[in-house]
Amino acid sequence: MSKLSEERPNVVDRIRNGEIHMVINTPSGKRERSDAYFIRRAAVEHKIPYFTTVRAAHAAVEAIDSYKNRQLSVKPLQEMI
């Protein structure tokens, strides 16, 4: 997928067009961190989940899967420790 400084449509364009439904962005350099601001802003404006770690995105996907495919139950935190 194109970065903001590259050709269009880039990731922000695709968010605005409704083509992206979840963002996992793990920026590492200065340029990537600058782009991250605009990507995050577009995601928030369009109510799209935005994650900065693969681990957090994986947890969200597991939660969605559990919600869709299984009965969820509520347990006190003390039972889980």
mmCIF file of the N, C-alpha and C atoms, coordinates in Angstrom:
data_MODEL
# 
_entry.id   MODEL 
# 
loop_
_atom_site.group_PDB 
_atom_site.id 
_atom_site.type_symbol 
_atom_site.label_atom_id 
_atom_site.label_alt_id 
_atom_site.label_comp_id 
_atom_site.label_asym_id 
_atom_site.label_entity_id 
_atom_site.label_seq_id 
_atom_site.pdbx_PDB_ins_code 
_atom_site.Cartn_x 
_atom_site.Cartn_y 
_atom_site.Cartn_z 
_atom_site.occupancy 
_atom_site.B_iso_or_equiv 
_atom_site.pdbx_formal_charge 
_atom_site.auth_seq_id 
_atom_site.auth_comp_id 
_atom_site.auth_asym_id 
_atom_site.auth_atom_id 
_atom_site.pdbx_PDB_model_num 
ATOM 1   N N  . MET A 1 1  ? 0.848   -1.168  0.000  1.00 0.00 ? 1  MET A N  1 
ATOM 2   C CA . MET A 1 1  ? 0.000   0.000   0.000  1.00 0.00 ? 1  MET A CA 1 
ATOM 3   C C  . MET A 1 1  ? 0.899   1.238   0.000  1.00 0.00 ? 1  MET A C  1 
ATOM 4   N N  . SER A 1 2  ? 0.477   2.239   -0.715 1.00 0.00 ? 2  SER A N  1 
ATOM 5   C CA . SER A 1 2  ? 1.284   3.451   -0.857 1.00 0.00 ? 2  SER A CA 1 
ATOM 6   C C  . SER A 1 2  ? 1.333   4.262   0.432  1.00 0.00 ? 2  SER A C  1 
ATOM 7   N N  . LYS A 1 3  ? 2.553   4.778   0.702  1.00 0.00 ? 3  LYS A N  1 
ATOM 8   C CA . LYS A 1 3  ? 2.711   5.693   1.827  1.00 0.00 ? 3  LYS A CA 1 
ATOM 9   C C  . LYS A 1 3  ? 2.179   7.060   1.406  1.00 0.00 ? 3  LYS A C  1 
ATOM 10  N N  . LEU A 1 4  ? 2.060   7.963   2.377  1.00 0.00 ? 4  LEU A N  1 
ATOM 11  C CA . LEU A 1 4  ? 1.495   9.282   2.075  1.00 0.00 ? 4  LEU A CA 1 
ATOM 12  C C  . LEU A 1 4  ? 2.326   10.054  1.073  1.00 0.00 ? 4  LEU A C  1 
ATOM 13  N N  . SER A 1 5  ? 3.635   9.891   1.111  1.00 0.00 ? 5  SER A N  1 
ATOM 14  C CA . SER A 1 5  ? 4.508   10.643  0.216  1.00 0.00 ? 5  SER A CA 1 
ATOM 15  C C  . SER A 1 5  ? 4.619   9.996   -1.166 1.00 0.00 ? 5  SER A C  1 
ATOM 16  N N  . GLU A 1 6  ? 4.025   8.827   -1.327 1.00 0.00 ? 6  GLU A N  1 
ATOM 17  C CA . GLU A 1 6  ? 4.096   8.126   -2.605 1.00 0.00 ? 6  GLU A CA 1 
ATOM 18  C C  . GLU A 1 6  ? 2.838   8.369   -3.429 1.00 0.00 ? 6  GLU A C  1 
ATOM 19  N N  . GLU A 1 7  ? 2.632   7.533   -4.416 1.00 0.00 ? 7  GLU A N  1 
ATOM 20  C CA . GLU A 1 7  ? 1.497   7.701   -5.329 1.00 0.00 ? 7  GLU A CA 1 
ATOM 21  C C  . GLU A 1 7  ? 0.151   7.622   -4.621 1.00 0.00 ? 7  GLU A C  1 
ATOM 22  N N  . ARG A 1 8  ? -0.864  8.080   -5.322 1.00 0.00 ? 8  ARG A N  1 
ATOM 23  C CA . ARG A 1 8  ? -2.225  8.032   -4.801 1.00 0.00 ? 8  ARG A CA 1 
ATOM 24  C C  . ARG A 1 8  ? -2.998  6.990   -5.574 1.00 0.00 ? 8  ARG A C  1 
ATOM 25  N N  . PRO A 1 9  ? -3.960  6.331   -5.011 1.00 0.00 ? 9  PRO A N  1 
ATOM 26  C CA . PRO A 1 9  ? -4.479  6.554   -3.665 1.00 0.00 ? 9  PRO A CA 1 
ATOM 27  C C  . PRO A 1 9  ? -3.551  5.946   -2.610 1.00 0.00 ? 9  PRO A C  1 
ATOM 28  N N  . ASN A 1 10 ? -3.357  6.695   -1.539 1.00 0.00 ? 10 ASN A N  1 
ATOM 29  C CA . ASN A 1 10 ? -2.541  6.216   -0.434 1.00 0.00 ? 10 ASN A CA 1 
ATOM 30  C C  . ASN A 1 10 ? -3.455  5.713   0.676  1.00 0.00 ? 10 ASN A C  1 
ATOM 31  N N  . VAL A 1 11 ? -2.883  5.356   1.797  1.00 0.00 ? 11 VAL A N  1 
ATOM 32  C CA . VAL A 1 11 ? -3.659  4.756   2.877  1.00 0.00 ? 11 VAL A CA 1 
ATOM 33  C C  . VAL A 1 11 ? -4.740  5.700   3.405  1.00 0.00 ? 11 VAL A C  1 
ATOM 34  N N  . VAL A 1 12 ? -4.454  6.990   3.518  1.00 0.00 ? 12 VAL A N  1 
ATOM 35  C CA . VAL A 1 12 ? -5.458  7.953   4.001  1.00 0.00 ? 12 VAL A CA 1 
ATOM 36  C C  . VAL A 1 12 ? -6.598  8.070   2.993  1.00 0.00 ? 12 VAL A C  1 
ATOM 37  N N  . ASP A 1 13 ? -6.281  8.091   1.702  1.00 0.00 ? 13 ASP A N  1 
ATOM 38  C CA . ASP A 1 13 ? -7.326  8.117   0.679  1.00 0.00 ? 13 ASP A CA 1 
ATOM 39  C C  . ASP A 1 13 ? -8.221  6.888   0.798  1.00 0.00 ? 13 ASP A C  1 
ATOM 40  N N  . ARG A 1 14 ? -7.613  5.731   1.019  1.00 0.00 ? 14 ARG A N  1 
ATOM 41  C CA . ARG A 1 14 ? -8.381  4.486   1.114  1.00 0.00 ? 14 ARG A CA 1 
ATOM 42  C C  . ARG A 1 14 ? -9.249  4.451   2.376  1.00 0.00 ? 14 ARG A C  1 
ATOM 43  N N  . ILE A 1 15 ? -8.756  5.044   3.459  1.00 0.00 ? 15 ILE A N  1 
ATOM 44  C CA . ILE A 1 15 ? -9.579  5.150   4.675  1.00 0.00 ? 15 ILE A CA 1 
ATOM 45  C C  . ILE A 1 15 ? -10.786 6.031   4.378  1.00 0.00 ? 15 ILE A C  1 
ATOM 46  N N  . ARG A 1 16 ? -10.557 7.172   3.760  1.00 0.00 ? 16 ARG A N  1 
ATOM 47  C CA . ARG A 1 16 ? -11.646 8.105   3.449  1.00 0.00 ? 16 ARG A CA 1 
ATOM 48  C C  . ARG A 1 16 ? -12.655 7.521   2.463  1.00 0.00 ? 16 ARG A C  1 
ATOM 49  N N  . ASN A 1 17 ? -12.195 6.623   1.593  1.00 0.00 ? 17 ASN A N  1 
ATOM 50  C CA . ASN A 1 17 ? -13.078 5.991   0.610  1.00 0.00 ? 17 ASN A CA 1 
ATOM 51  C C  . ASN A 1 17 ? -13.815 4.778   1.175  1.00 0.00 ? 17 ASN A C  1 
ATOM 52  N N  . GLY A 1 18 ? -13.557 4.447   2.440  1.00 0.00 ? 18 GLY A N  1 
ATOM 53  C CA . GLY A 1 18 ? -14.234 3.316   3.060  1.00 0.00 ? 18 GLY A CA 1 
ATOM 54  C C  . GLY A 1 18 ? -13.671 1.964   2.662  1.00 0.00 ? 18 GLY A C  1 
ATOM 55  N N  . GLU A 1 19 ? -12.462 1.936   2.120  1.00 0.00 ? 19 GLU A N  1 
ATOM 56  C CA . GLU A 1 19 ? -11.843 0.688   1.683  1.00 0.00 ? 19 GLU A CA 1 
ATOM 57  C C  . GLU A 1 19 ? -11.103 -0.034  2.805  1.00 0.00 ? 19 GLU A C  1 
ATOM 58  N N  . ILE A 1 20 ? -10.815 0.663   3.887  1.00 0.00 ? 20 ILE A N  1 
ATOM 59  C CA . ILE A 1 20 ? -10.059 0.087   4.999  1.00 0.00 ? 20 ILE A CA 1 
ATOM 60  C C  . ILE A 1 20 ? -10.946 0.091   6.233  1.00 0.00 ? 20 ILE A C  1 
ATOM 61  N N  . HIS A 1 21 ? -10.966 -1.039  6.946  1.00 0.00 ? 21 HIS A N  1 
ATOM 62  C CA . HIS A 1 21 ? -11.842 -1.181  8.105  1.00 0.00 ? 21 HIS A CA 1 
ATOM 63  C C  . HIS A 1 21 ? -11.084 -1.344  9.411  1.00 0.00 ? 21 HIS A C  1 
ATOM 64  N N  . MET A 1 22 ? -9.765  -1.532  9.343  1.00 0.00 ? 22 MET A N  1 
ATOM 65  C CA . MET A 1 22 ? -8.925  -1.633  10.535 1.00 0.00 ? 22 MET A CA 1 
ATOM 66  C C  . MET A 1 22 ? -7.502  -1.261  10.130 1.00 0.00 ? 22 MET A C  1 
ATOM 67  N N  . VAL A 1 23 ? -6.816  -0.514  10.995 1.00 0.00 ? 23 VAL A N  1 
ATOM 68  C CA . VAL A 1 23 ? -5.452  -0.092  10.702 1.00 0.00 ? 23 VAL A CA 1 
ATOM 69  C C  . VAL A 1 23 ? -4.513  -0.661  11.758 1.00 0.00 ? 23 VAL A C  1 
ATOM 70  N N  . ILE A 1 24 ? -3.443  -1.301  11.284 1.00 0.00 ? 24 ILE A N  1 
ATOM 71  C CA . ILE A 1 24 ? -2.345  -1.723  12.152 1.00 0.00 ? 24 ILE A CA 1 
ATOM 72  C C  . ILE A 1 24 ? -1.124  -0.988  11.628 1.00 0.00 ? 24 ILE A C  1 
ATOM 73  N N  . ASN A 1 25 ? -0.655  -0.001  12.375 1.00 0.00 ? 25 ASN A N  1 
ATOM 74  C CA . ASN A 1 25 ? 0.456   0.832   11.938 1.00 0.00 ? 25 ASN A CA 1 
ATOM 75  C C  . ASN A 1 25 ? 1.543   0.799   12.996 1.00 0.00 ? 25 ASN A C  1 
ATOM 76  N N  . THR A 1 26 ? 2.700   0.296   12.624 1.00 0.00 ? 26 THR A N  1 
ATOM 77  C CA . THR A 1 26 ? 3.825   0.202   13.560 1.00 0.00 ? 26 THR A CA 1 
ATOM 78  C C  . THR A 1 26 ? 4.988   1.053   13.038 1.00 0.00 ? 26 THR A C  1 
ATOM 79  N N  . PRO A 1 27 ? 4.886   2.377   13.161 1.00 0.00 ? 27 PRO A N  1 
ATOM 80  C CA . PRO A 1 27 ? 5.919   3.261   12.618 1.00 0.00 ? 27 PRO A CA 1 
ATOM 81  C C  . PRO A 1 27 ? 7.235   3.132   13.381 1.00 0.00 ? 27 PRO A C  1 
ATOM 82  N N  . SER A 1 28 ? 8.352   3.292   12.635 1.00 0.00 ? 28 SER A N  1 
ATOM 83  C CA . SER A 1 28 ? 9.653   3.157   13.287 1.00 0.00 ? 28 SER A CA 1 
ATOM 84  C C  . SER A 1 28 ? 10.571  4.357   13.069 1.00 0.00 ? 28 SER A C  1 
ATOM 85  N N  . GLY A 1 29 ? 10.535  4.972   11.905 1.00 0.00 ? 29 GLY A N  1 
ATOM 86  C CA . GLY A 1 29 ? 11.420  6.106   11.625 1.00 0.00 ? 29 GLY A CA 1 
ATOM 87  C C  . GLY A 1 29 ? 10.699  7.437   11.731 1.00 0.00 ? 29 GLY A C  1 
ATOM 88  N N  . LYS A 1 30 ? 11.447  8.533   11.504 1.00 0.00 ? 30 LYS A N  1 
ATOM 89  C CA . LYS A 1 30 ? 10.851  9.872   11.598 1.00 0.00 ? 30 LYS A CA 1 
ATOM 90  C C  . LYS A 1 30 ? 9.747   10.075  10.567 1.00 0.00 ? 30 LYS A C  1 
ATOM 91  N N  . ARG A 1 31 ? 9.989   9.665   9.349  1.00 0.00 ? 31 ARG A N  1 
ATOM 92  C CA . ARG A 1 31 ? 8.992   9.846   8.291  1.00 0.00 ? 31 ARG A CA 1 
ATOM 93  C C  . ARG A 1 31 ? 7.735   9.029   8.595  1.00 0.00 ? 31 ARG A C  1 
ATOM 94  N N  . GLU A 1 32 ? 7.939   7.798   9.056  1.00 0.00 ? 32 GLU A N  1 
ATOM 95  C CA . GLU A 1 32 ? 6.804   6.943   9.377  1.00 0.00 ? 32 GLU A CA 1 
ATOM 96  C C  . GLU A 1 32 ? 5.989   7.521   10.527 1.00 0.00 ? 32 GLU A C  1 
ATOM 97  N N  . ARG A 1 33 ? 6.661   8.127   11.501 1.00 0.00 ? 33 ARG A N  1 
ATOM 98  C CA . ARG A 1 33 ? 5.940   8.729   12.630 1.00 0.00 ? 33 ARG A CA 1 
ATOM 99  C C  . ARG A 1 33 ? 5.131   9.940   12.182 1.00 0.00 ? 33 ARG A C  1 
ATOM 100 N N  . SER A 1 34 ? 5.669   10.680  11.232 1.00 0.00 ? 34 SER A N  1 
ATOM 101 C CA . SER A 1 34 ? 4.937   11.827  10.695 1.00 0.00 ? 34 SER A CA 1 
ATOM 102 C C  . SER A 1 34 ? 3.694   11.352  9.941  1.00 0.00 ? 34 SER A C  1 
ATOM 103 N N  . ASP A 1 35 ? 3.850   10.334  9.117  1.00 0.00 ? 35 ASP A N  1 
ATOM 104 C CA . ASP A 1 35 ? 2.708   9.764   8.400  1.00 0.00 ? 35 ASP A CA 1 
ATOM 105 C C  . ASP A 1 35 ? 1.689   9.183   9.378  1.00 0.00 ? 35 ASP A C  1 
ATOM 106 N N  . ALA A 1 36 ? 2.161   8.621   10.476 1.00 0.00 ? 36 ALA A N  1 
ATOM 107 C CA . ALA A 1 36 ? 1.275   7.987   11.460 1.00 0.00 ? 36 ALA A CA 1 
ATOM 108 C C  . ALA A 1 36 ? 0.250   8.979   11.993 1.00 0.00 ? 36 ALA A C  1 
ATOM 109 N N  . TYR A 1 37 ? 0.642   10.227  12.168 1.00 0.00 ? 37 TYR A N  1 
ATOM 110 C CA . TYR A 1 37 ? -0.292  11.240  12.654 1.00 0.00 ? 37 TYR A CA 1 
ATOM 111 C C  . TYR A 1 37 ? -1.499  11.354  11.715 1.00 0.00 ? 37 TYR A C  1 
ATOM 112 N N  . PHE A 1 38 ? -1.237  11.461  10.418 1.00 0.00 ? 38 PHE A N  1 
ATOM 113 C CA . PHE A 1 38 ? -2.314  11.641  9.441  1.00 0.00 ? 38 PHE A CA 1 
ATOM 114 C C  . PHE A 1 38 ? -3.153  10.366  9.292  1.00 0.00 ? 38 PHE A C  1 
ATOM 115 N N  . ILE A 1 39 ? -2.497  9.217   9.366  1.00 0.00 ? 39 ILE A N  1 
ATOM 116 C CA . ILE A 1 39 ? -3.225  7.946   9.289  1.00 0.00 ? 39 ILE A CA 1 
ATOM 117 C C  . ILE A 1 39 ? -4.129  7.796   10.502 1.00 0.00 ? 39 ILE A C  1 
ATOM 118 N N  . ARG A 1 40 ? -3.576  8.061   11.688 1.00 0.00 ? 40 ARG A N  1 
ATOM 119 C CA . ARG A 1 40 ? -4.363  7.958   12.926 1.00 0.00 ? 40 ARG A CA 1 
ATOM 120 C C  . ARG A 1 40 ? -5.539  8.931   12.893 1.00 0.00 ? 40 ARG A C  1 
ATOM 121 N N  . ARG A 1 41 ? -5.292  10.145  12.459 1.00 0.00 ? 41 ARG A N  1 
ATOM 122 C CA . ARG A 1 41 ? -6.351  11.164  12.392 1.00 0.00 ? 41 ARG A CA 1 
ATOM 123 C C  . ARG A 1 41 ? -7.489  10.723  11.472 1.00 0.00 ? 41 ARG A C  1 
ATOM 124 N N  . ALA A 1 42 ? -7.136  10.187  10.297 1.00 0.00 ? 42 ALA A N  1 
ATOM 125 C CA . ALA A 1 42 ? -8.159  9.709   9.358  1.00 0.00 ? 42 ALA A CA 1 
ATOM 126 C C  . ALA A 1 42 ? -8.930  8.541   9.956  1.00 0.00 ? 42 ALA A C  1 
ATOM 127 N N  . ALA A 1 43 ? -8.223  7.643   10.638 1.00 0.00 ? 43 ALA A N  1 
ATOM 128 C CA . ALA A 1 43 ? -8.887  6.493   11.263 1.00 0.00 ? 43 ALA A CA 1 
ATOM 129 C C  . ALA A 1 43 ? -9.877  6.951   12.328 1.00 0.00 ? 43 ALA A C  1 
ATOM 130 N N  . VAL A 1 44 ? -9.479  7.893   13.164 1.00 0.00 ? 44 VAL A N  1 
ATOM 131 C CA . VAL A 1 44 ? -10.370 8.399   14.213 1.00 0.00 ? 44 VAL A CA 1 
ATOM 132 C C  . VAL A 1 44 ? -11.575 9.115   13.597 1.00 0.00 ? 44 VAL A C  1 
ATOM 133 N N  . GLU A 1 45 ? -11.329 9.945   12.600 1.00 0.00 ? 45 GLU A N  1 
ATOM 134 C CA . GLU A 1 45 ? -12.417 10.679  11.952 1.00 0.00 ? 45 GLU A CA 1 
ATOM 135 C C  . GLU A 1 45 ? -13.452 9.745   11.326 1.00 0.00 ? 45 GLU A C  1 
ATOM 136 N N  . HIS A 1 46 ? -13.000 8.590   10.850 1.00 0.00 ? 46 HIS A N  1 
ATOM 137 C CA . HIS A 1 46 ? -13.900 7.649   10.181 1.00 0.00 ? 46 HIS A CA 1 
ATOM 138 C C  . HIS A 1 46 ? -14.271 6.454   11.063 1.00 0.00 ? 46 HIS A C  1 
ATOM 139 N N  . LYS A 1 47 ? -13.956 6.572   12.351 1.00 0.00 ? 47 LYS A N  1 
ATOM 140 C CA . LYS A 1 47 ? -14.319 5.555   13.350 1.00 0.00 ? 47 LYS A CA 1 
ATOM 141 C C  . LYS A 1 47 ? -13.814 4.168   12.975 1.00 0.00 ? 47 LYS A C  1 
ATOM 142 N N  . ILE A 1 48 ? -12.543 4.121   12.576 1.00 0.00 ? 48 ILE A N  1 
ATOM 143 C CA . ILE A 1 48 ? -11.891 2.869   12.202 1.00 0.00 ? 48 ILE A CA 1 
ATOM 144 C C  . ILE A 1 48 ? -10.921 2.496   13.321 1.00 0.00 ? 48 ILE A C  1 
ATOM 145 N N  . PRO A 1 49 ? -10.962 1.249   13.797 1.00 0.00 ? 49 PRO A N  1 
ATOM 146 C CA . PRO A 1 49 ? -10.021 0.825   14.837 1.00 0.00 ? 49 PRO A CA 1 
ATOM 147 C C  . PRO A 1 49 ? -8.573  1.017   14.365 1.00 0.00 ? 49 PRO A C  1 
ATOM 148 N N  . TYR A 1 50 ? -7.732  1.522   15.269 1.00 0.00 ? 50 TYR A N  1 
ATOM 149 C CA . TYR A 1 50 ? -6.337  1.836   14.947 1.00 0.00 ? 50 TYR A CA 1 
ATOM 150 C C  . TYR A 1 50 ? -5.448  1.219   16.012 1.00 0.00 ? 50 TYR A C  1 
ATOM 151 N N  . PHE A 1 51 ? -4.506  0.409   15.601 1.00 0.00 ? 51 PHE A N  1 
ATOM 152 C CA . PHE A 1 51 ? -3.606  -0.267  16.539 1.00 0.00 ? 51 PHE A CA 1 
ATOM 153 C C  . PHE A 1 51 ? -2.168  0.046   16.177 1.00 0.00 ? 51 PHE A C  1 
ATOM 154 N N  . THR A 1 52 ? -1.330  0.171   17.203 1.00 0.00 ? 52 THR A N  1 
ATOM 155 C CA . THR A 1 52 ? 0.083   0.465   16.965 1.00 0.00 ? 52 THR A CA 1 
ATOM 156 C C  . THR A 1 52 ? 0.981   -0.722  17.271 1.00 0.00 ? 52 THR A C  1 
ATOM 157 N N  . THR A 1 53 ? 0.393   -1.846  17.681 1.00 0.00 ? 53 THR A N  1 
ATOM 158 C CA . THR A 1 53 ? 1.169   -3.067  17.874 1.00 0.00 ? 53 THR A CA 1 
ATOM 159 C C  . THR A 1 53 ? 0.403   -4.238  17.276 1.00 0.00 ? 53 THR A C  1 
ATOM 160 N N  . VAL A 1 54 ? 1.141   -5.199  16.777 1.00 0.00 ? 54 VAL A N  1 
ATOM 161 C CA . VAL A 1 54 ? 0.519   -6.401  16.226 1.00 0.00 ? 54 VAL A CA 1 
ATOM 162 C C  . VAL A 1 54 ? -0.181  -7.166  17.341 1.00 0.00 ? 54 VAL A C  1 
ATOM 163 N N  . ARG A 1 55 ? 0.398   -7.155  18.514 1.00 0.00 ? 55 ARG A N  1 
ATOM 164 C CA . ARG A 1 55 ? -0.195  -7.858  19.654 1.00 0.00 ? 55 ARG A CA 1 
ATOM 165 C C  . ARG A 1 55 ? -1.594  -7.316  19.994 1.00 0.00 ? 55 ARG A C  1 
ATOM 166 N N  . ALA A 1 56 ? -1.751  -6.003  20.002 1.00 0.00 ? 56 ALA A N  1 
ATOM 167 C CA . ALA A 1 56 ? -3.056  -5.402  20.289 1.00 0.00 ? 56 ALA A CA 1 
ATOM 168 C C  . ALA A 1 56 ? -4.058  -5.725  19.184 1.00 0.00 ? 56 ALA A C  1 
ATOM 169 N N  . ALA A 1 57 ? -3.625  -5.687  17.945 1.00 0.00 ? 57 ALA A N  1 
ATOM 170 C CA . ALA A 1 57 ? -4.512  -6.019  16.831 1.00 0.00 ? 57 ALA A CA 1 
ATOM 171 C C  . ALA A 1 57 ? -4.938  -7.483  16.903 1.00 0.00 ? 57 ALA A C  1 
ATOM 172 N N  . HIS A 1 58 ? -4.004  -8.353  17.257 1.00 0.00 ? 58 HIS A N  1 
ATOM 173 C CA . HIS A 1 58 ? -4.323  -9.770  17.403 1.00 0.00 ? 58 HIS A CA 1 
ATOM 174 C C  . HIS A 1 58 ? -5.366  -9.978  18.505 1.00 0.00 ? 58 HIS A C  1 
ATOM 175 N N  . ALA A 1 59 ? -5.221  -9.301  19.606 1.00 0.00 ? 59 ALA A N  1 
ATOM 176 C CA . ALA A 1 59 ? -6.193  -9.403  20.700 1.00 0.00 ? 59 ALA A CA 1 
ATOM 177 C C  . ALA A 1 59 ? -7.569  -8.932  20.236 1.00 0.00 ? 59 ALA A C  1 
ATOM 178 N N  . ALA A 1 60 ? -7.615  -7.870  19.445 1.00 0.00 ? 60 ALA A N  1 
ATOM 179 C CA . ALA A 1 60 ? -8.893  -7.366  18.940 1.00 0.00 ? 60 ALA A CA 1 
ATOM 180 C C  . ALA A 1 60 ? -9.537  -8.370  17.991 1.00 0.00 ? 60 ALA A C  1 
ATOM 181 N N  . VAL A 1 61 ? -8.744  -8.969  17.137 1.00 0.00 ? 61 VAL A N  1 
ATOM 182 C CA . VAL A 1 61 ? -9.270  -9.966  16.200 1.00 0.00 ? 61 VAL A CA 1 
ATOM 183 C C  . VAL A 1 61 ? -9.805  -11.179 16.964 1.00 0.00 ? 61 VAL A C  1 
ATOM 184 N N  . GLU A 1 62 ? -9.095  -11.609 17.987 1.00 0.00 ? 62 GLU A N  1 
ATOM 185 C CA . GLU A 1 62 ? -9.582  -12.722 18.805 1.00 0.00 ? 62 GLU A CA 1 
ATOM 186 C C  . GLU A 1 62 ? -10.898 -12.362 19.498 1.00 0.00 ? 62 GLU A C  1 
ATOM 187 N N  . ALA A 1 63 ? -11.007 -11.141 19.979 1.00 0.00 ? 63 ALA A N  1 
ATOM 188 C CA . ALA A 1 63 ? -12.248 -10.703 20.631 1.00 0.00 ? 63 ALA A CA 1 
ATOM 189 C C  . ALA A 1 63 ? -13.408 -10.677 19.640 1.00 0.00 ? 63 ALA A C  1 
ATOM 190 N N  . ILE A 1 64 ? -13.153 -10.187 18.439 1.00 0.00 ? 64 ILE A N  1 
ATOM 191 C CA . ILE A 1 64 ? -14.195 -10.162 17.412 1.00 0.00 ? 64 ILE A CA 1 
ATOM 192 C C  . ILE A 1 64 ? -14.625 -11.581 17.055 1.00 0.00 ? 64 ILE A C  1 
ATOM 193 N N  . ASP A 1 65 ? -13.651 -12.469 16.918 1.00 0.00 ? 65 ASP A N  1 
ATOM 194 C CA . ASP A 1 65 ? -13.953 -13.867 16.615 1.00 0.00 ? 65 ASP A CA 1 
ATOM 195 C C  . ASP A 1 65 ? -14.796 -14.496 17.717 1.00 0.00 ? 65 ASP A C  1 
ATOM 196 N N  . SER A 1 66 ? -14.433 -14.246 18.957 1.00 0.00 ? 66 SER A N  1 
ATOM 197 C CA . SER A 1 66 ? -15.197 -14.781 20.080 1.00 0.00 ? 66 SER A CA 1 
ATOM 198 C C  . SER A 1 66 ? -16.612 -14.230 20.090 1.00 0.00 ? 66 SER A C  1 
ATOM 199 N N  . TYR A 1 67 ? -16.752 -12.979 19.806 1.00 0.00 ? 67 TYR A N  1 
ATOM 200 C CA . TYR A 1 67 ? -18.066 -12.342 19.774 1.00 0.00 ? 67 TYR A CA 1 
ATOM 201 C C  . TYR A 1 67 ? -18.954 -12.947 18.680 1.00 0.00 ? 67 TYR A C  1 
ATOM 202 N N  . LYS A 1 68 ? -18.365 -13.176 17.509 1.00 0.00 ? 68 LYS A N  1 
ATOM 203 C CA . LYS A 1 68 ? -19.140 -13.688 16.381 1.00 0.00 ? 68 LYS A CA 1 
ATOM 204 C C  . LYS A 1 68 ? -19.467 -15.175 16.490 1.00 0.00 ? 68 LYS A C  1 
ATOM 205 N N  . ASN A 1 69 ? -18.573 -15.961 17.052 1.00 0.00 ? 69 ASN A N  1 
ATOM 206 C CA . ASN A 1 69 ? -18.701 -17.419 16.970 1.00 0.00 ? 69 ASN A CA 1 
ATOM 207 C C  . ASN A 1 69 ? -19.013 -18.140 18.267 1.00 0.00 ? 69 ASN A C  1 
ATOM 208 N N  . ARG A 1 70 ? -19.000 -17.469 19.359 1.00 0.00 ? 70 ARG A N  1 
ATOM 209 C CA . ARG A 1 70 ? -19.198 -18.161 20.627 1.00 0.00 ? 70 ARG A CA 1 
ATOM 210 C C  . ARG A 1 70 ? -20.086 -17.351 21.546 1.00 0.00 ? 70 ARG A C  1 
ATOM 211 N N  . GLN A 1 71 ? -20.555 -18.026 22.554 1.00 0.00 ? 71 GLN A N  1 
ATOM 212 C CA . GLN A 1 71 ? -21.283 -17.342 23.613 1.00 0.00 ? 71 GLN A CA 1 
ATOM 213 C C  . GLN A 1 71 ? -20.253 -16.684 24.534 1.00 0.00 ? 71 GLN A C  1 
ATOM 214 N N  . LEU A 1 72 ? -20.436 -15.444 24.818 1.00 0.00 ? 72 LEU A N  1 
ATOM 215 C CA . LEU A 1 72 ? -19.535 -14.752 25.727 1.00 0.00 ? 72 LEU A CA 1 
ATOM 216 C C  . LEU A 1 72 ? -20.122 -14.814 27.139 1.00 0.00 ? 72 LEU A C  1 
ATOM 217 N N  . SER A 1 73 ? -19.240 -14.921 28.082 1.00 0.00 ? 73 SER A N  1 
ATOM 218 C CA . SER A 1 73 ? -19.683 -14.906 29.473 1.00 0.00 ? 73 SER A CA 1 
ATOM 219 C C  . SER A 1 73 ? -18.882 -13.857 30.228 1.00 0.00 ? 73 SER A C  1 
ATOM 220 N N  . VAL A 1 74 ? -19.478 -13.384 31.285 1.00 0.00 ? 74 VAL A N  1 
ATOM 221 C CA . VAL A 1 74 ? -18.821 -12.378 32.115 1.00 0.00 ? 74 VAL A CA 1 
ATOM 222 C C  . VAL A 1 74 ? -18.302 -13.061 33.363 1.00 0.00 ? 74 VAL A C  1 
ATOM 223 N N  . LYS A 1 75 ? -17.044 -12.777 33.693 1.00 0.00 ? 75 LYS A N  1 
ATOM 224 C CA . LYS A 1 75 ? -16.429 -13.344 34.891 1.00 0.00 ? 75 LYS A CA 1 
ATOM 225 C C  . LYS A 1 75 ? -15.752 -12.236 35.663 1.00 0.00 ? 75 LYS A C  1 
ATOM 226 N N  . PRO A 1 76 ? -15.761 -12.343 36.977 1.00 0.00 ? 76 PRO A N  1 
ATOM 227 C CA . PRO A 1 76 ? -15.005 -11.365 37.773 1.00 0.00 ? 76 PRO A CA 1 
ATOM 228 C C  . PRO A 1 76 ? -13.509 -11.530 37.520 1.00 0.00 ? 76 PRO A C  1 
ATOM 229 N N  . LEU A 1 77 ? -12.798 -10.455 37.574 1.00 0.00 ? 77 LEU A N  1 
ATOM 230 C CA . LEU A 1 77 ? -11.350 -10.492 37.357 1.00 0.00 ? 77 LEU A CA 1 
ATOM 231 C C  . LEU A 1 77 ? -10.682 -11.472 38.321 1.00 0.00 ? 77 LEU A C  1 
ATOM 232 N N  . GLN A 1 78 ? -11.176 -11.564 39.547 1.00 0.00 ? 78 GLN A N  1 
ATOM 233 C CA . GLN A 1 78 ? -10.580 -12.436 40.550 1.00 0.00 ? 78 GLN A CA 1 
ATOM 234 C C  . GLN A 1 78 ? -10.594 -13.897 40.115 1.00 0.00 ? 78 GLN A C  1 
ATOM 235 N N  . GLU A 1 79 ? -11.559 -14.296 39.307 1.00 0.00 ? 79 GLU A N  1 
ATOM 236 C CA . GLU A 1 79 ? -11.629 -15.674 38.828 1.00 0.00 ? 79 GLU A CA 1 
ATOM 237 C C  . GLU A 1 79 ? -10.590 -15.958 37.750 1.00 0.00 ? 79 GLU A C  1 
ATOM 238 N N  . MET A 1 80 ? -10.078 -14.934 37.133 1.00 0.00 ? 80 MET A N  1 
ATOM 239 C CA . MET A 1 80 ? -9.148  -15.117 36.034 1.00 0.00 ? 80 MET A CA 1 
ATOM 240 C C  . MET A 1 80 ? -7.699  -15.130 36.479 1.00 0.00 ? 80 MET A C  1 
ATOM 241 N N  . ILE A 1 81 ? -7.458  -14.743 37.706 1.00 0.00 ? 81 ILE A N  1 
ATOM 242 C CA . ILE A 1 81 ? -6.078  -14.672 38.218 1.00 0.00 ? 81 ILE A CA 1 
ATOM 243 C C  . ILE A 1 81 ? -5.638  -16.010 38.752 1.00 0.00 ? 81 ILE A C  1 
# 
